Amino acid sequence: MLYALAIILVVLWLAGLVTSTTMGGFIHILLVIAIIVVLVRII
């Protein structure tokens, strides 16, 4: 479940970079949340 959430967040982050429609720091916050979710799952 957490991996699916992390994958979705990374895809949204990549989509934001590709389309160049960044909403401030929101796109990078998605990446940070995805990394945190993966780290919590590993730990």
C-alpha positions as CSV (number, residue, x, y, z in Angstrom):
1,M,0.0,0.0,0.0
2,L,2.8,2.4,0.9
3,Y,4.8,1.5,-2.2
4,A,1.8,2.2,-4.4
5,L,1.4,5.6,-2.7
6,A,5.1,6.4,-3.2
7,I,4.9,5.4,-6.9
8,I,1.9,7.6,-7.4
9,L,3.7,10.5,-5.8
10,V,6.8,10.0,-7.9
11,V,4.8,9.8,-11.1
12,L,3.0,13.1,-10.2
13,W,6.4,14.7,-9.5
14,L,7.8,13.5,-12.8
15,A,4.6,14.7,-14.6
16,G,5.1,18.1,-13.0
17,L,8.7,18.3,-14.2
18,V,7.9,17.2,-17.7
19,T,5.0,19.6,-18.2
20,S,6.9,22.4,-16.6
21,T,3.8,23.5,-14.7
22,T,5.3,23.6,-11.2
23,M,3.1,24.8,-8.5
24,G,5.8,26.4,-6.4
25,G,7.4,23.9,-4.1
26,F,4.4,21.5,-4.2
27,I,6.0,19.3,-6.8
28,H,9.2,18.8,-4.8
29,I,7.2,18.3,-1.6
30,L,5.6,15.3,-3.4
31,L,9.0,13.8,-4.0
32,V,10.1,14.3,-0.4
33,I,6.9,12.6,0.8
34,A,7.4,9.7,-1.5
35,I,11.0,9.2,-0.3
36,I,9.8,9.4,3.4
37,V,7.1,6.8,2.7
38,V,9.6,4.4,1.2
39,L,12.0,4.9,4.1
40,V,9.3,4.3,6.6
41,R,8.3,1.1,4.8
42,I,12.0,-0.1,4.8
43,I,12.5,0.7,8.5
